[in-house]
Amino acid sequence: MPVKAQIHAVERSTLVVTAAFTDELNSPVTPTSVAWRLESDSGATINNRSNVSLTPAPTVKIVLTGADLDVLVNTNDSELRRLILTAVYSSSNGVGLSLSESYEFQVLNTNAVTT
């Protein structure tokens, strides 16, 4: 189930998403690999952001800016974005364990006209 962010991004601004990794005992863990992708509500890749690798660390920051936060349909007041983060880690339960989490947030259209 996706994490629904309580924040809204503003079109063509900047949004920084911080992710911290924990194992099944909720202890901090450094993954062996980390990647993310950015999708629209329909699952279309946004701004060629598919399988973007990050340097593994217990906490990572993903910076979304510019075209990452474009509103695709100018008449929409806002549009849903989904950031999907995947990682592989090891713990006392095994090696090469998979982790996947998705975050949903709205991008507000700065050009939308409301009546």
N, C-alpha and C positions, 0 to 999 in steps of 0.2 A: 504494500500500500504506500503510495507516495506521501512524502512529508509536504503539507501545504504551508508554504511560507506565509507569515503574517505581514510581510512587507510587499510593496509594489515597486517595480522598477519604472522609471520614466524613460520613454522612448529616447534612444540615442544618448543616454547618459551612461553612468557606470554603476555596476552592482558587483560587490565582492562577496562571494559565498565561501565561508570557512567550514571545512569538514574535518572532524576529529575521528580517528579510527580506534575502535575498541574490540576486544575479543569477546567470546561468549561469557566470560566472567566480568565483563565491563572494565577490563584492565587495558590501558593504552597499548597499542601495538603499531609497529611500523610495517606496512605492507611491503611485499616484494615487488609489486607493480600497482600502478594507479592510472586510470584513464577516465575520461568523461566525454559526454556528447550532449548537444543541445538540440531539442526538438520542439516543433510546434504541437498544438493540440492534436493534429491529425497524424503526427509521427514523422513529418517531413524534417529533414536536417536543416538547421538554421546556420547560415554563414559558414558552410563547410566545416562545422564543428562536430566532427565524428571521429571517435577514437583518438582524442587528444591526450597524449601521454603527459604525466606529471612526474617529477622527482619524488619517489616514495619518502614519506615522513609521517610521524604520528598525527600531524595536523597539516593540511594543505589549504591554500587559498586559490580560488578560481575567480579570475577577473573577467567579467562580461562587460563589454563596452561597444559603442558605435553600432555597427551592423548586427551585432549579437542581439541588440535590443530594438531593432526596427519593428514597427508595426507593419504587417504585410498588406492589410486591407485598410486603406485610409479612412473609411467610414466607420470602422470599429472604434468604440471608446477605449477598449483594451483588448489584449490577446494573451492567451495562456502560453507559457513556456514551461518546458520540462527539462531539467538538468539531470542527467542520469550518470551516476558515479559508480564505477566498478573497480574492485581491487582484489588482489590475491594476497593472503597472509598465511602464516604458520602459527600454531599454538600447541598446547599439550594434547589437543584433540586431533592433530594431523598437520600435514604439510600441503601447501597449495590449496588452502580453503578459499572459496569464493565469497565475495561480499558485493552486494549491489543495493543501491539506494537511489531513489528519485525524489527530486524537489520540484514542486510546482509553484509558480508565481505568475502574477499578472504584469504585463507591460502596458503602462498607461500611454495613450495616444495624446501627444501634446497638440496635435492639429485638429482633434475631433471637435466638432461644433455641437454644443448642447442647446436645446431650446426649452 
